[in-house]
Amino acid sequence: MSDNSFWEQMQINDMVVIDTIRKYGRDTIYFKDKDSKFIWNNYMHANQLGVIKPEEMIGKTDFDYFPAEFAQKAREIELEIMATGKPVLNIEESLGEDEDAKYYSASKYPLYNNKNEIVGTWGISRDITEMKKLELELERSYHKMELLARVDDLSGLYNRRYFYETLEKYASLYEKRTDGSTFALLVADIDDMTHVNDSYGQQNGDIVLKSVAELCMSAVRKEDTCFRTGGDEFAIVILDTDKISAVGIAKKLVEKISTEPVILDGKREKVTISAGLALFDNSNPDLTDLLSRAERKLNKSKREGKNKVSF
């Protein structure tokens, strides 16, 4: 049997094909005139918009069913298609927010009459909500894992590895500065941490570490970054500063910690830190030198009685 005989026997014509697509197509399909008014829709499109019969949509536009911003963007795309004759493929569209959001992959085409003139547009879109939400969840999981790789579990501060990454980033940035601005590095140790662990145990020692971490976060500006770089060792990168401002921030931190006792086994225990401060010098961008200068100042604070910052 020839192909032609098959089609003849099946008595399928264009209207039957169109009616089948209209009733049973699982993607949304629509046709619009030059004013972006609907002239044909399938049932899936109507159902998506809460309309019982697609005929009810004829003469209406996206502005009757969608938020104005969404409808306006669609109209602009359709005007461009009609002006150029070029389709726009695989546009990702979203409606709603958060858990109620719906996502679609849409393609839009020029609509021609039998004289090959563009008389409107037509389009087809597929609901990709489940796939998109899975993609977003995987992306969130990735960023969470990436963050966890940078954060110290106990203190909640950034860890030693990210500390060195941050120093390298800012050294590269400030080395090129010509306006005289720089950043400061503050390094600090908790004083007599061995005594705390020996007297109260490791669990209470962890309480002290968490307390110091919280006070570090509350004492610095939002643009500055705090790190736990070792057992009882901390560091803070202070951006866009000079010596006077950096010293002021460091002194405020040392004082704040010394005046906030920690409750250990029901006792109020005074905790102090010793700190050292050094400014990045873009004429000598060696980070080893910056770290060495900050550590030397920290050791100076230790030698001179602790609970202070040297600079």
C-alpha positions in Angstrom: 0.0 0.0 0.0 1.4 3.4 -1.0 1.7 6.3 1.5 -1.0 8.2 -0.4 -3.4 5.2 -0.2 -2.8 4.9 3.5 -3.7 8.6 4.1 -6.7 8.3 1.8 -8.0 5.3 3.7 -7.5 6.9 7.0 -9.3 10.0 5.7 -7.1 12.3 7.6 -7.1 16.0 6.6 -5.6 19.1 8.0 -8.6 19.9 10.2 -8.4 16.5 11.9 -4.7 16.9 12.5 -5.2 20.4 14.0 -8.1 19.2 16.1 -6.0 16.3 17.5 -3.1 18.7 18.4 -5.6 21.1 20.0 -7.2 18.4 22.2 -4.3 16.1 23.0 -1.1 18.1 22.7 0.8 18.1 26.0 2.7 21.3 25.2 1.0 24.7 25.1 0.4 26.0 21.6 -1.1 29.3 20.5 -1.3 31.6 17.5 -1.6 35.4 17.6 -2.3 38.2 15.2 -0.2 41.3 14.7 -1.7 42.9 17.8 -0.6 39.9 19.8 -4.3 38.9 20.2 -5.0 35.2 20.4 -6.6 33.7 17.3 -6.1 30.0 18.2 -5.1 28.1 21.4 -5.0 24.4 22.3 -6.6 23.0 25.4 -3.4 22.7 27.3 -2.8 26.4 27.0 -6.3 27.2 28.1 -6.1 24.9 31.1 -2.8 26.4 32.1 -4.5 29.8 32.3 -7.7 28.5 34.0 -9.9 28.7 30.9 -12.3 25.9 30.2 -12.5 26.2 26.4 -9.7 27.7 24.2 -12.3 29.5 22.1 -12.8 31.8 25.1 -9.3 33.2 24.7 -9.8 34.5 21.1 -9.3 38.2 20.9 -7.5 38.4 24.3 -3.9 39.0 24.9 -1.2 38.0 27.5 -2.2 41.1 29.5 -5.5 39.5 30.3 -3.8 36.5 31.9 -0.3 37.3 33.0 1.5 40.0 35.1 2.1 43.2 33.2 5.8 42.9 33.2 5.7 39.3 31.8 3.1 40.3 29.1 5.1 43.3 28.0 8.3 41.3 27.6 6.4 38.8 25.5 4.9 41.5 23.4 8.4 43.0 22.7 9.7 39.6 21.6 6.8 39.2 19.3 7.3 42.6 17.7 10.9 41.7 17.1 10.0 38.4 15.5 7.4 40.1 13.2 10.0 42.8 12.3 12.8 40.4 11.5 11.1 37.1 10.6 13.5 35.3 12.9 12.2 32.9 15.6 13.3 33.0 19.2 14.0 29.6 20.5 14.1 28.0 23.9 13.4 31.0 26.1 13.2 30.2 29.7 10.1 31.8 31.3 9.0 31.8 34.9 5.8 32.6 36.6 5.2 32.9 40.4 7.7 32.9 43.2 9.4 30.4 45.5 7.7 27.1 45.9 4.7 28.2 43.7 7.0 29.1 40.7 6.3 27.5 37.3 9.0 27.3 34.6 8.6 26.9 30.9 10.8 26.5 27.9 9.2 28.5 25.1 9.9 29.0 21.4 8.2 31.7 19.3 7.9 31.9 15.5 6.6 34.2 12.8 3.2 33.4 11.5 2.8 33.5 7.7 -0.3 33.7 5.4 -0.6 31.9 2.1 1.2 34.9 0.4 4.2 34.4 2.6 3.5 37.6 4.5 4.0 37.8 8.3 0.6 38.3 9.9 1.4 37.4 13.5 3.3 35.0 15.6 2.8 31.5 17.0 4.5 29.7 19.8 4.9 26.5 21.8 6.1 26.0 25.4 6.8 23.1 27.6 6.4 22.9 31.4 9.9 22.3 32.8 9.1 23.0 36.4 10.2 19.7 37.9 13.4 19.7 35.9 14.1 23.4 36.8 13.4 22.9 40.5 15.7 19.9 40.6 18.4 22.0 38.8 17.9 24.8 41.4 18.1 22.3 44.3 21.3 20.8 42.9 22.7 24.3 42.5 21.8 25.2 46.1 23.4 21.9 47.3 26.6 22.7 45.3 26.8 26.2 46.8 26.2 24.8 50.3 29.0 22.3 49.9 31.2 25.0 48.5 30.4 27.2 51.5 31.0 24.3 54.0 34.4 23.7 52.4 35.3 27.3 53.4 33.7 27.4 56.8 35.1 26.2 60.2 32.4 23.9 61.7 33.0 24.9 65.3 33.2 28.7 65.1 31.2 29.3 62.0 34.0 31.6 60.7 35.8 31.1 57.5 38.6 28.5 57.7 42.4 28.6 57.2 42.2 27.6 53.5 39.8 30.3 52.6 41.9 32.7 54.7 44.9 32.3 52.3 42.6 32.5 49.3 41.2 35.8 50.6 44.6 37.2 51.3 45.8 36.4 47.7 42.6 37.9 46.2 43.0 41.2 48.1 46.8 41.4 47.6 46.2 41.2 43.9 43.5 43.8 44.1 45.2 46.3 46.3 48.6 45.9 44.6 47.1 47.8 41.6 45.6 50.6 43.7 47.0 54.1 43.1 44.8 55.9 45.5 46.8 55.0 48.6 44.0 52.7 50.1 45.1 49.4 51.6 43.9 46.6 53.8 45.0 45.5 57.3 45.6 42.0 58.7 44.8 41.4 62.3 46.0 38.1 63.8 45.0 37.0 67.4 45.3 34.2 69.9 43.1 33.5 72.9 45.2 34.0 76.0 45.8 31.1 78.3 43.6 28.7 76.3 45.6 25.7 77.7 44.5 26.8 81.2 40.8 26.9 80.0 41.0 23.4 78.5 42.9 21.9 81.5 40.5 23.5 84.1 37.2 23.1 82.4 37.7 20.5 79.7 37.6 20.5 75.9 33.8 21.0 75.7 34.0 24.3 77.7 37.0 25.2 75.6 34.8 25.0 72.5 32.4 27.4 74.2 35.1 29.9 74.6 36.1 29.6 70.9 32.5 30.1 69.8 32.2 33.1 72.1 35.3 34.8 70.7 34.1 34.0 67.2 30.8 35.7 67.8 32.4 38.8 69.4 34.8 39.0 66.4 31.9 39.1 64.0 30.0 41.7 66.1 33.0 44.0 66.5 34.1 44.4 62.9 32.4 46.1 59.9 30.3 44.2 57.4 33.0 44.6 54.7 35.6 42.9 56.9 36.1 39.1 57.1 36.8 36.9 60.1 38.6 33.6 60.1 39.5 30.8 62.5 43.0 29.9 61.3 44.0 27.3 64.0 43.1 25.9 67.4 42.8 29.2 69.3 44.0 31.4 66.4 41.9 34.0 64.6 42.5 36.5 61.8 40.5 39.4 60.4 41.0 41.1 57.1 40.1 44.8 57.4 39.4 46.5 54.0 39.9 50.0 52.8 41.6 51.3 55.9 44.6 53.2 57.2 46.6 52.5 60.3 44.6 54.7 62.6 41.2 53.2 61.6 42.6 49.6 61.7 44.1 50.2 65.2 40.7 51.5 66.4 38.9 48.4 65.2 41.5 46.1 66.7 41.4 47.9 70.1 37.6 47.8 70.1 37.7 44.0 69.5 40.3 43.4 72.3 38.3 45.5 74.8 35.0 43.9 73.8 36.3 40.4 74.4 37.9 41.2 77.7 34.6 42.8 79.0 32.4 39.9 78.0 32.9 37.0 80.5 32.0 33.5 79.4 30.0 31.1 81.7 32.0 27.9 82.2 30.5 25.3 84.6 28.5 28.0 86.2 31.4 30.4 86.7 32.1 33.7 85.0 35.4 33.3 83.3 37.2 36.3 81.8 38.6 35.7 78.4 41.2 37.9 76.6 43.1 37.9 73.4 46.5 39.1 72.2 46.6 40.6 68.7 49.0 41.8 66.1 48.2 44.2 63.3 50.0 44.8 60.0 49.1 46.9 56.9 49.4 45.6 53.4 52.1 47.5 51.5 51.5 47.5 47.7 55.1 48.4 47.1 56.0 45.1 48.8 53.0 42.7 48.1 54.7 39.7 49.6 52.1 37.9 51.7 54.7 36.0 53.6 56.1 39.3 54.8 52.6 40.6 55.7 51.9 37.5 57.8 55.3 37.6 59.4 54.9 41.3 60.4 51.5 40.6 61.9 52.8 37.5 63.8 55.7 39.5 65.2 53.3 42.1 66.6 51.2 39.3 68.1 54.2 37.9 69.9 55.0 41.4 71.1 51.5 41.6 72.7 52.1 38.2 74.4 55.5 39.3 75.8 54.0 42.6 77.1 51.3 41.1 79.2 48.6 39.9 76.8 45.1 41.4 76.4 46.3 44.0 73.9 47.0 44.7 70.3 50.5 45.7 69.0 51.0 47.5 65.7 
